[in-house]
């Protein structure tokens, strides 16, 4: 072992970044793609990288450090099981805040210490990762991590409570309806009547969305009652709680927020133009067919300043840290309406968040480095 990585010479040791990815959500594959891009961008002369994948059934696995194998190939997303060093080996973090050691074990063998971790870069998307659950584990472990804390992560994952927070801070949101699991199970006819009343008030089409999913997973655009049952079933396949939203006619505009030493700043915005081969900006349009956003968005100076103000306001309203991508509609009457925030937006090479910051003067490697360094400087605990 060289002096550079020896435990006896901590001052010379490079900061060790555990990139944690995969997970139990429907966004597993995109998380792997994001992790590959992040790992590729990290300066290995500055950081020691430890890739940890979480399989679809929740096993923490030591994976190969090979970003090239973590990309989309032949329209298929990668999987942690394809990258694991062992089909049964497990990785564990200590929940003792004074001990940041990572331990690896295979069945029938003695546990092997992999050394300390200085910071975690969690690039999981969706439930069991982006929703505050992993953040809570890292708080218990006393390990700094990139991104928002427990509460902001949970708010950013749940579209209902995200909208409630936005409304309480005076941010404009579109018309929506929430159907919770207990209501659907106990009074499905009543829930259906509420949806019918909502459609009567706001008109068709409607969007049926899982409340706690991302990457447009489980979202269906429905034009009449005929497609409603299938859309609800698809949403509930991802989450038993779902939202019904009316169509907002206008342009889709996104804006990135990044935390600097003097506070959060907004990037130049981007526009997501209509995708001719898709009904809306769904999963395949985003990641498989690589729908190309316009960066920067063709907005005038006043519009750009307004969406940047609103994006930072959303970041602050939810108590976010590190980074956020804020998604808006610019309606036909010239208003910005916030759709949602993503506390761990996609970091793939074609993702809008890094592209917006690239246009704003922050390169992909600089972006990753800034996020890691900010996490290293931030202590865990109540925020």
Secondary structure, DSSP 8 states (H G I E B T S, - for coil): --TTT-GGGTTTS-EEEEEEEE-SSTTHHHHHHHHHHHHHHS-TTTEEEEEEEE-TTS-EEEB---GGGGS-BTTB---HHHHBSSSS-EEEE-S-TT--EEEEE-TTS--EEEEE-SEEEE---STTTTSSHHHHHHHHHT-EESS--HHHHHHHH-HHHHHHHHHHTT--B--EEEE-HHHHHH-HHHHHHHHHHHHHHH-S-EEEEETT--TTTT-EEESSGGGHHHHHHHHHHH-SSEEEEE---EEEEEEEEEEETTEEEE---EEE---TTSSSS-HIIIIIS----EES-S--HHHHHHHHHHHHHHHHHTT--SEEEEEEEEETTS-EEEEEEETT---STT-HHHHHHHHTT--HHHHHHHHHHHHHHS--S--
